[in-house]
Amino acid sequence: MTVTADDGIRLWATRSGGDGDPLVLCHGGPGLWDMFGDVAALLADLSPVIRWDQRGCGRSERCRGPFTTERLVADLDAVRRHFGLGRMALLGHSWGAQLALSYALAHPDRVSALVYVSGTGIGPDADWHDAYQENLVHRLAEHPERRARWQELTDRQGRSRDEERELAVLRWSVEFEDRDGALESARRMAEPWFGIDYACNKTLNEERKRSWGTPELRTACTALDLPVLIIDGARDIRPRTAVDSLAEALPRVRRVILPDAGHLPWVEDPEGFRKALRQWATAQR
């Protein structure tokens, strides 16, 4: 299904599940694509879902942007209008959690609820990024051959499509607490493979460094009067303490930490993830 943004860019989107108000999912990245097939299946009897690929990414139209939070918020609003939603419940993962929060802050009257999964809070990068890099290298070092191959591919200019995929799989393998199954879980993330939009990734990450961690952002979050569920995997290599900044600012928040999960908690603790959503949704009725 194609959603057309207000500047004419075509976005891939799909709806699955039965009747009722859908949960709109915002994938991570920046520069990746929707990988929420497992989430849609997990929630099939709880809620219909809408999935979409952000501009320039995945199955959406390749473009040069613009890649700004404001632009992607407008794209998400185009998805809302396309599916005829007055208000929508949002679930964002990682970068997508930041996007979903940004949308809720820009259009609180158009959001009924927010699920914030594996984000990094509203503080500056100093709250988490150095520790994240250290943890990434540490986990890669658990398998010296993978570490060496990751470094080789990172340093190589003009990587082939297959090498790009291999590099991403090695990088993503550190995101799972189940170290024995991590490589296979990362390979599943790369199927199908659409290629990473590095320009999108770089531009949006630079914007975050400039605009996140401000007193104005915290003040806006303290005024966000809608129910928010934060779900963390305790074994995420991004320190979970970074999310405290958001949890402390929001007036209507519940936080669930899944002790044995990493950055993709629905993969490593699907029942715990589903239970957290079900209990929270029931409490909102």
C-alpha positions as CSV (number, residue, x, y, z in Angstrom):
1,M,0.0,0.0,0.0
2,T,1.3,3.5,-0.8
3,V,0.9,6.6,1.3
4,T,1.8,9.8,-0.4
5,A,3.4,12.5,1.8
6,D,2.5,16.1,1.4
7,D,5.6,16.7,-0.7
8,G,4.8,13.8,-3.0
9,I,7.2,11.2,-1.6
10,R,5.7,7.7,-1.7
11,L,5.8,5.7,1.6
12,W,5.2,2.0,2.0
13,A,2.6,1.1,4.6
14,T,0.5,-1.9,5.5
15,R,-2.3,-2.7,7.9
16,S,-2.9,-6.2,9.4
17,G,-5.2,-7.6,12.0
18,G,-8.9,-7.2,12.6
19,D,-11.2,-4.4,13.3
20,G,-10.7,-1.8,16.0
21,D,-8.2,1.0,16.6
22,P,-4.8,0.1,15.3
23,L,-1.4,0.5,16.9
24,V,0.9,2.4,14.5
25,L,4.5,1.2,14.6
26,C,7.6,3.3,14.1
27,H,10.7,1.4,13.2
28,G,14.3,2.1,14.4
29,G,17.3,3.4,12.6
30,P,17.6,6.0,11.4
31,G,17.9,4.7,7.9
32,L,16.5,1.2,8.4
33,W,13.1,-0.2,7.6
34,D,10.1,-1.9,9.3
35,M,11.2,-5.1,11.0
36,F,8.0,-5.5,13.0
37,G,6.6,-8.7,11.5
38,D,7.1,-10.6,14.7
39,V,5.4,-7.8,16.7
40,A,2.4,-7.8,14.4
41,A,2.1,-11.6,14.8
42,L,2.6,-11.4,18.6
43,L,-0.2,-8.8,18.9
44,A,-2.5,-10.3,16.4
45,D,-5.3,-11.1,18.9
46,L,-4.7,-7.8,20.9
47,S,-4.7,-5.1,18.3
48,P,-4.5,-4.5,14.5
49,V,-1.3,-2.8,13.6
50,I,-0.1,-0.4,10.9
51,R,3.5,-0.7,9.8
52,W,5.4,1.7,7.5
53,D,8.8,2.5,6.1
54,Q,10.2,5.9,6.7
55,R,11.2,8.1,3.7
56,G,14.2,7.0,1.8
57,C,14.2,3.6,3.6
58,G,13.2,0.1,2.9
59,R,10.2,-0.2,0.5
60,S,9.5,3.5,0.6
61,E,10.6,5.8,-2.3
62,R,14.3,6.4,-2.3
63,C,15.0,10.1,-2.0
64,R,17.4,12.7,-0.7
65,G,15.2,13.7,2.1
66,P,14.8,16.1,3.6
67,F,15.8,14.0,6.6
68,T,14.6,16.0,9.7
69,T,12.4,15.0,12.6
70,E,9.9,17.7,11.5
71,R,9.7,16.1,8.1
72,L,9.3,12.5,9.4
73,V,6.6,13.8,11.9
74,A,4.7,15.1,8.8
75,D,5.2,11.8,7.1
76,L,3.8,9.9,10.1
77,D,0.8,12.3,10.0
78,A,0.3,11.4,6.4
79,V,0.1,7.8,7.5
80,R,-2.5,8.7,10.1
81,R,-4.6,10.6,7.5
82,H,-4.3,7.8,4.9
83,F,-5.8,5.3,7.3
84,G,-8.5,7.6,8.4
85,L,-7.4,7.9,12.1
86,G,-8.5,10.8,14.2
87,R,-6.2,9.8,17.0
88,M,-3.7,7.0,17.0
89,A,-1.8,4.8,19.5
90,L,1.9,4.8,18.7
91,L,4.7,2.3,19.3
92,G,8.2,3.3,18.5
93,H,11.4,1.3,18.8
94,S,14.9,2.8,19.4
95,W,15.1,5.8,17.0
96,G,11.4,5.1,16.2
97,A,10.7,5.7,19.9
98,Q,12.2,9.1,19.6
99,L,10.2,9.8,16.4
100,A,6.9,8.6,18.1
101,L,7.7,10.8,21.1
102,S,8.4,13.8,18.8
103,Y,5.1,13.2,17.0
104,A,3.2,13.1,20.3
105,L,4.9,16.4,21.5
106,A,4.0,18.1,18.2
107,H,0.4,16.7,17.9
108,P,-0.8,15.6,21.4
109,D,-4.4,15.9,20.3
110,R,-3.7,13.2,17.6
111,V,-2.2,10.6,19.9
112,S,-4.2,8.4,22.3
113,A,-1.3,6.5,23.8
114,L,2.4,6.0,23.4
115,V,4.6,2.9,23.8
116,Y,8.3,3.8,24.0
117,V,10.5,0.7,23.4
118,S,14.3,0.6,23.9
119,G,14.8,4.4,23.5
120,T,17.6,6.5,25.0
121,G,15.6,9.1,26.9
122,I,15.6,12.8,26.5
123,G,19.0,13.7,27.8
124,P,22.1,14.4,25.8
125,D,24.2,11.8,24.1
126,A,26.6,12.0,27.0
127,D,24.1,10.0,29.0
128,W,24.5,6.9,27.0
129,H,26.6,7.0,23.8
130,D,30.1,6.4,25.2
131,A,28.9,3.4,27.3
132,Y,27.0,2.1,24.3
133,Q,30.2,2.2,22.1
134,E,32.2,0.5,24.9
135,N,29.6,-2.3,25.3
136,L,29.4,-2.8,21.5
137,V,33.1,-3.4,21.2
138,H,33.1,-5.6,24.3
139,R,30.4,-7.8,22.9
140,L,32.1,-8.1,19.5
141,A,35.3,-9.0,21.3
142,E,33.6,-12.1,22.7
143,H,34.1,-13.6,19.3
144,P,37.5,-12.5,17.9
145,E,36.8,-13.7,14.4
146,R,33.6,-11.6,14.2
147,R,35.4,-8.6,15.7
148,A,38.2,-8.9,13.1
149,R,35.7,-9.3,10.2
150,W,33.6,-6.3,11.5
151,Q,36.7,-4.1,11.6
152,E,37.8,-5.3,8.2
153,L,34.4,-4.5,6.6
154,T,34.1,-1.2,8.6
155,D,37.4,0.0,7.1
156,R,36.7,-1.2,3.6
157,Q,35.8,1.4,0.9
158,G,33.2,0.5,-1.7
159,R,31.6,-2.4,0.1
160,S,29.4,-4.7,-2.1
161,R,25.7,-5.2,-1.3
162,D,26.5,-8.6,0.3
163,E,29.3,-7.1,2.4
164,E,27.0,-4.3,3.6
165,R,24.5,-6.9,4.8
166,E,27.3,-8.9,6.5
167,L,28.5,-5.8,8.3
168,A,25.0,-5.0,9.5
169,V,24.5,-8.6,10.7
170,L,27.7,-8.5,12.7
171,R,26.8,-5.1,14.2
172,W,23.3,-6.2,15.0
173,S,24.4,-9.4,16.7
174,V,25.5,-7.4,19.7
175,E,21.9,-6.4,20.4
176,F,20.9,-9.8,21.8
177,E,21.5,-11.1,25.3
178,D,21.2,-14.6,24.0
179,R,24.8,-14.8,22.7
180,D,24.5,-18.3,21.3
181,G,21.5,-17.3,19.1
182,A,22.6,-13.7,18.5
183,L,24.0,-14.1,15.0
184,E,20.9,-16.0,13.7
185,S,18.6,-13.4,15.2
186,A,20.6,-10.7,13.5
187,R,20.4,-12.5,10.2
188,R,16.6,-12.6,10.5
189,M,16.7,-8.8,10.9
190,A,18.5,-8.6,7.5
191,E,15.8,-10.6,5.7
192,P,14.7,-9.1,3.4
193,W,17.7,-6.8,2.9
194,F,16.9,-3.3,1.6
195,G,20.2,-1.5,2.4
196,I,20.9,1.2,5.0
197,D,20.3,4.8,4.1
198,Y,23.5,6.2,5.6
199,A,22.7,9.8,4.7
200,C,19.4,9.6,6.6
201,N,21.2,8.0,9.5
202,K,23.9,10.6,9.7
203,T,21.6,13.6,9.3
204,L,19.1,12.6,11.9
205,N,21.8,11.6,14.4
206,E,23.5,14.9,14.0
207,E,20.1,16.6,14.6
208,R,19.6,14.6,17.8
209,K,22.9,15.7,19.1
210,R,21.9,19.4,18.6
211,S,18.3,19.3,19.8
212,W,18.1,16.5,22.5
213,G,18.9,17.1,26.1
214,T,17.5,20.6,26.3
215,P,15.5,22.1,29.2
216,E,12.8,22.9,26.7
217,L,12.4,19.3,25.7
218,R,12.0,18.2,29.3
219,T,9.4,20.9,29.9
220,A,7.4,19.8,26.9
221,C,7.5,16.2,28.2
222,T,6.2,17.2,31.7
223,A,3.2,18.7,29.9
224,L,2.5,15.6,27.8
225,D,-0.9,14.5,29.2
226,L,-1.3,11.0,27.6
227,P,-0.6,7.5,28.9
228,V,2.9,6.3,28.1
229,L,4.3,2.8,28.5
230,I,8.1,2.4,28.5
231,I,9.5,-1.1,27.8
232,D,13.2,-1.8,28.2
233,G,15.3,-4.8,27.9
234,A,17.6,-4.7,30.9
235,R,20.5,-6.2,28.9
236,D,20.4,-3.5,26.2
237,I,23.9,-2.3,25.5
238,R,22.6,1.3,25.7
239,P,22.5,2.1,29.5
240,R,18.9,2.0,30.7
241,T,19.6,4.8,33.1
242,A,19.5,7.1,30.2
243,V,15.7,6.5,30.0
244,D,15.3,7.8,33.5
245,S,15.3,11.3,32.2
246,L,12.1,10.6,30.2
247,A,10.4,8.4,32.9
248,E,10.9,11.2,35.5
249,A,9.5,13.9,33.2
250,L,6.3,12.2,32.0
251,P,3.2,12.7,34.1
252,R,1.4,9.5,33.1
253,V,4.0,6.8,32.7
254,R,4.4,3.1,33.4
255,R,7.8,1.4,33.0
256,V,8.4,-2.3,32.4
257,I,12.0,-3.7,32.4
258,L,12.4,-7.2,31.0
259,P,15.4,-8.6,32.8
260,D,16.7,-11.1,30.2
261,A,16.2,-9.1,27.0
262,G,18.4,-6.9,25.0
263,H,17.5,-4.1,22.5
264,L,14.7,-6.1,20.7
265,P,12.8,-7.3,23.8
266,W,9.9,-8.9,21.8
267,V,12.5,-11.3,20.2
268,E,14.1,-12.5,23.5
269,D,11.1,-12.2,25.8
270,P,8.0,-12.3,23.6
271,E,5.6,-13.4,26.3
272,G,6.9,-10.7,28.7
273,F,6.6,-8.1,26.0
274,R,3.1,-9.1,25.1
275,K,2.0,-9.3,28.7
276,A,3.3,-5.8,29.4
277,L,1.3,-4.4,26.5
278,R,-1.8,-6.3,27.3
279,Q,-1.9,-5.3,31.0
280,W,-1.2,-1.7,30.1
281,A,-3.8,-1.6,27.4
282,T,-6.4,-3.1,29.8
283,A,-5.6,-0.5,32.4
284,Q,-6.4,2.3,29.9
285,R,-9.9,1.0,29.3
